[in-house]
């Protein structure tokens, strides 16, 4: 099929991204943007089901292999240092522009312009809430548990920021609260106490000196890291603190189980400290051998890279759905002040996905879904 997209597709996608960025959608407050997306999908022929502030759009038409496009609706909280919502030199600036409202704009554009009943691949859409929060509160999980047809998908593409490259797999993550205890004293007489902040110094120095560990998986190099990301301690400026807490975040490569990763983190933290694992999520497998992934790469010419962050490809894989990351946003703009995305990458992503859905898949493709 020839593309129905106009020559000014990039600007149109930029406009759509600006419109989405103008809708506040910090994690836990996604009702307005969910309403907006639901209205946009209503006349397009999908069977749309809403669960809380998440939406699933099931495609019409004959039985065909099913590919899901998956995007989260929420953003992190706004940064006071950010500038106004704006377009500047083909860049769209706004909270969530890269992570991942430009991806949502691409999903909605494809929904409007694909001939849903005639494409060789059926396109299902998943818009979900609470991705930026704790793993257990993520809005994708109840959708996957409650809708069996989703679990029959042959492939899922998460439109997380990848700069129009295909990011395979994803890192697993563990957050651990490490507590150091001391004894309170007046800071004029510190020898009468035991400074909990100072006791944390040895671990902080080891974390400072620890270099990323490269791990090769399916020809891709993932880098495992451990970082202190939060620290809390002290009661007053003139009091030696009796307690300090660190949050240590371990990012681990595909192929390492949660149990193995937790053991590795605990071994690094060592004895003599109190450690509580407060959040954890598995790594996502590298799915480059999947026929539909190879088909997409042949059509798009996309560069392949490792996903050195956590995404819901891991959750999808846990439900038996092969998944990859491919979206228009910049990886280095996620969660940044004055976040931006580029209109050209939006158009490139949109056209590559359009070509994928409108080109016959390899005859050797073993499909699970044949959804109807």
C-alpha positions in Angstrom: 0.0 0.0 0.0 1.1 3.5 -0.6 1.4 5.8 2.4 -1.6 8.2 2.9 0.5 10.6 4.9 1.0 14.2 3.8 4.4 15.8 3.2 4.0 17.9 6.3 3.6 14.8 8.5 6.4 15.9 10.8 4.7 19.1 11.6 1.3 17.4 12.2 2.9 15.0 14.6 4.6 17.9 16.4 1.2 19.6 16.7 -0.3 16.4 18.1 2.6 16.1 20.6 2.1 19.7 21.8 -1.6 19.0 22.3 -0.8 15.9 24.4 1.9 17.7 26.4 -0.7 20.4 27.3 -2.7 17.8 29.1 -1.4 17.3 32.7 -0.8 13.5 33.3 1.6 13.1 36.2 1.5 9.5 37.5 -1.8 8.9 39.3 -3.6 11.8 37.5 -4.2 10.3 34.0 -7.9 10.7 33.8 -7.9 13.8 31.5 -5.4 12.4 29.0 -7.3 9.0 29.1 -10.5 10.9 28.3 -8.8 12.6 25.4 -7.4 9.4 23.8 -10.8 7.7 24.3 -12.5 10.4 22.4 -9.9 10.2 19.6 -10.4 6.5 19.2 -14.2 6.5 19.4 -14.9 7.0 15.7 -12.1 4.8 14.3 -13.6 1.4 14.3 -11.8 -0.2 17.2 -13.5 -2.1 20.0 -12.3 0.1 22.9 -12.3 -1.0 26.5 -11.4 1.3 29.4 -10.1 0.0 32.7 -9.6 2.8 35.2 -7.4 5.3 33.3 -6.1 2.7 30.8 -7.4 1.9 27.3 -7.2 -1.1 25.0 -8.3 -0.9 21.4 -9.0 -4.2 19.7 -8.8 -4.1 15.9 -11.7 -5.1 13.6 -11.3 -7.3 10.5 -10.4 -10.9 9.6 -8.1 -13.2 11.5 -4.4 -12.0 11.1 -1.3 -11.9 13.2 -1.6 -9.4 16.0 0.9 -6.7 16.8 0.4 -4.4 19.8 1.5 -0.8 20.0 2.0 0.0 23.6 2.4 3.4 25.3 2.0 4.8 28.8 0.0 7.9 29.4 1.7 9.3 32.4 4.7 11.5 33.0 7.0 12.3 35.9 6.2 15.5 37.9 7.1 18.8 36.2 10.4 20.4 36.8 10.4 24.1 37.9 13.4 24.7 35.6 11.5 23.8 32.5 10.6 26.4 30.0 7.1 26.9 28.4 5.4 24.4 26.1 6.6 25.4 22.6 8.0 24.4 19.2 11.6 25.6 18.5 13.6 24.5 15.4 11.5 21.4 14.8 11.9 20.4 18.4 8.8 20.2 20.6 9.4 21.2 24.2 7.1 20.0 26.9 6.8 17.6 29.9 6.7 14.1 28.4 7.6 15.1 24.9 10.1 12.3 24.6 8.8 10.0 27.3 6.5 9.4 25.7 3.8 11.7 24.3 5.5 11.8 20.9 5.1 8.1 20.9 1.4 8.4 21.7 1.0 10.9 18.9 2.4 8.3 16.5 0.0 5.7 17.8 -3.0 7.9 17.3 -1.9 9.0 13.8 -1.5 5.3 12.7 -4.9 4.5 14.2 -6.5 7.2 12.0 -4.8 6.4 8.8 -4.4 2.6 8.6 -7.1 0.6 6.9 -7.7 -1.5 10.0 -9.6 -4.3 8.3 -7.2 -4.8 5.3 -3.7 -4.6 6.7 -1.7 -7.9 6.7 -1.0 -7.4 10.4 -3.7 -6.5 12.9 -2.8 -3.4 15.0 -4.0 -3.4 18.6 -3.4 -0.4 20.8 -2.7 -0.3 24.6 -2.6 3.1 26.4 -2.0 2.6 30.1 -1.4 4.5 33.3 1.1 4.5 36.2 4.2 3.3 34.3 6.4 5.9 36.0 5.5 4.6 39.5 6.4 1.4 41.4 6.4 -1.9 39.4 3.4 -3.3 41.4 1.2 -0.3 40.6 1.8 -0.3 36.9 -1.5 -0.1 34.9 -0.4 -2.6 32.2 -0.5 -5.6 34.5 -4.3 -5.7 35.1 -4.9 -5.4 31.4 -2.6 -8.3 30.6 -4.2 -10.4 33.3 -7.8 -9.6 32.4 -7.7 -9.8 28.6 -6.6 -13.1 27.2 -6.6 -11.9 23.6 -3.7 -9.5 24.5 -1.6 -12.4 25.6 -2.1 -14.0 22.2 -0.2 -11.2 20.5 2.6 -12.2 18.2 4.6 -9.1 19.0 4.4 -5.9 21.1 6.2 -2.7 20.3 6.7 -0.2 23.2 7.0 3.3 21.8 9.4 4.3 24.6 12.1 6.8 23.5 14.7 5.1 21.3 15.4 7.9 18.7 13.8 5.7 16.0 16.3 2.9 16.7 15.1 -0.6 17.8 16.1 -1.1 21.4 16.1 -4.8 22.3 15.5 -6.2 25.7 15.6 -4.0 28.8 17.5 -3.8 32.1 16.1 -5.2 35.2 16.0 -3.0 38.3 16.1 -3.4 42.1 15.7 -0.6 44.6 17.0 -1.4 48.1 16.8 0.7 51.3 20.0 0.5 53.2 19.9 1.7 56.8 22.8 2.8 59.0 22.3 3.3 62.7 24.4 5.3 65.1 24.0 7.1 68.4 22.7 10.7 68.8 24.9 13.4 70.4 25.5 17.1 70.4 27.6 18.1 67.4 29.9 20.0 69.8 30.7 16.7 71.5 30.5 14.1 68.6 32.7 11.6 70.5 29.7 11.0 72.8 27.7 9.6 69.9 28.2 7.6 66.7 27.5 9.4 63.4 25.3 7.3 61.1 26.1 9.5 58.1 29.8 8.9 58.5 29.1 5.2 58.8 27.5 5.3 55.3 30.6 6.8 53.9 32.4 3.5 53.2 29.5 2.2 51.1 29.2 5.6 49.2 32.9 5.5 48.4 32.6 1.9 47.0 29.6 3.0 44.9 31.5 6.0 43.7 34.4 3.8 42.6 32.3 1.0 41.0 32.5 1.1 37.2 29.6 -0.1 35.0 30.0 -3.8 34.2 29.5 -4.8 30.6 27.4 -7.9 29.9 27.1 -9.3 26.3 23.7 -10.6 25.4 22.8 -11.7 21.8 25.6 -9.6 20.4 24.6 -6.5 22.4 26.4 -4.9 25.3 24.4 -4.0 28.4 26.0 -2.1 31.3 25.1 -3.1 34.8 25.3 -0.3 37.4 24.7 0.3 41.1 23.9 3.9 42.2 22.9 5.6 45.4 19.9 7.7 44.3 18.4 9.0 47.6 19.8 9.8 51.1 17.9 10.7 54.2 19.4 11.4 57.6 19.8 13.9 60.4 17.4 15.8 62.7 19.2 19.2 63.1 22.3 21.0 62.1 23.8 20.7 65.6 22.9 17.0 66.2 25.1 14.0 65.3 22.5 11.7 63.5 21.6 8.3 64.8 20.1 7.1 61.5 20.6 7.5 57.8 19.0 5.7 54.9 20.2 5.3 51.3 18.3 4.1 48.3 20.6 1.9 46.2 19.5 1.1 42.7 20.9 -1.9 40.8 20.3 -2.1 37.1 21.1 -5.6 35.7 21.2 -7.1 32.2 18.9 -9.5 30.5 19.6 -13.2 31.3 20.1 -12.5 35.0 17.1 -13.6 37.2 15.7 -11.4 39.9 16.9 -13.8 42.5 20.5 -13.8 41.1 20.4 -10.0 40.9 19.2 -9.6 44.4 21.9 -12.0 45.7 24.5 -10.0 43.8 23.3 -6.7 45.2 23.3 -8.0 48.8 26.8 -9.4 48.4 28.0 -6.0 47.3 26.3 -4.2 50.2 27.9 -6.5 52.6 27.2 -7.5 56.2 26.5 -5.2 59.1 23.9 -3.0 57.5 20.1 -3.4 57.3 18.8 -3.9 53.8 15.2 -3.9 52.6 14.3 -4.5 49.0 11.5 -2.0 48.3 10.9 -2.4 44.5 12.1 -4.8 41.9 11.4 -5.6 38.2 12.8 -8.3 36.0 15.0 -7.7 32.9 13.4 -8.1 29.5 14.8 -10.7 27.0 16.4 -9.8 23.7 13.9 -10.9 21.0 15.9 -10.3 17.8 15.3 -13.8 16.5 11.6 -13.3 16.4 10.4 -13.5 12.7 8.3 -10.3 13.0 11.2 -8.4 14.6 13.5 -9.5 11.7 10.7 -8.4 9.3 10.5 -5.0 10.9 14.2 -4.5 10.8 14.4 -5.5 7.1 11.6 -3.0 6.2 12.8 -0.1 8.4 16.6 -0.4 8.3 16.5 0.6 12.0 19.7 0.4 14.0 19.7 -2.1 16.8 20.9 -1.2 20.3 20.4 -2.5 23.8 17.7 -0.9 26.0 19.8 0.4 29.0 16.8 1.2 31.1 13.7 -0.7 32.3 10.6 -0.8 30.2 7.5 -2.9 30.0 9.0 -5.2 27.4 9.9 -7.2 30.5 6.3 -7.4 31.7 5.0 -8.3 28.3 7.6 -11.1 28.0 6.5 -12.4 31.4 3.1 -12.9 29.8 4.5 -14.7 26.8 4.5 -11.8 24.4 7.7 -11.0 22.5 8.4 -7.3 22.8 10.8 -4.6 21.6 11.2 -0.9 22.1 10.9 1.5 19.2 9.8 5.1 19.5 10.6 8.7 18.4 11.7 10.2 21.7 15.3 10.9 22.8 16.6 8.6 25.4 18.7 11.4 27.0 15.6 13.6 27.3 13.5 11.3 29.5 12.7 12.9 32.9 14.9 16.0 32.0 14.0 19.6 32.6 12.7 21.3 29.5 12.3 17.9 27.8 12.0 17.9 24.0 11.4 15.6 21.0 12.1 16.1 17.3 9.4 16.2 14.7 11.6 14.4 12.1 12.0 11.4 14.3 8.3 11.3 14.9 7.7 11.1 11.2 10.4 8.5 10.7 8.9 6.3 13.3 5.4 6.7 12.0 6.3 5.9 8.4 8.4 2.8 9.5 5.5 1.4 11.5 3.0 2.1 8.7 5.2 0.2 6.2 5.5 -2.7 8.7 1.7 -3.0 9.2 1.0 -2.7 5.5 3.6 -5.2 4.2 2.9 -9.0 4.1 4.9 -10.8 6.9 7.1 -13.7 6.0 5.2 -16.9 5.2 7.4 -18.7 7.8 5.9 -16.6 10.6 4.3 -18.8 13.2 1.4 -16.8 14.6 -0.3 -17.3 18.0 -3.2 -14.9 17.6 -5.0 -14.8 14.2 -7.0 -12.3 16.2 -10.5 -11.3 15.0 
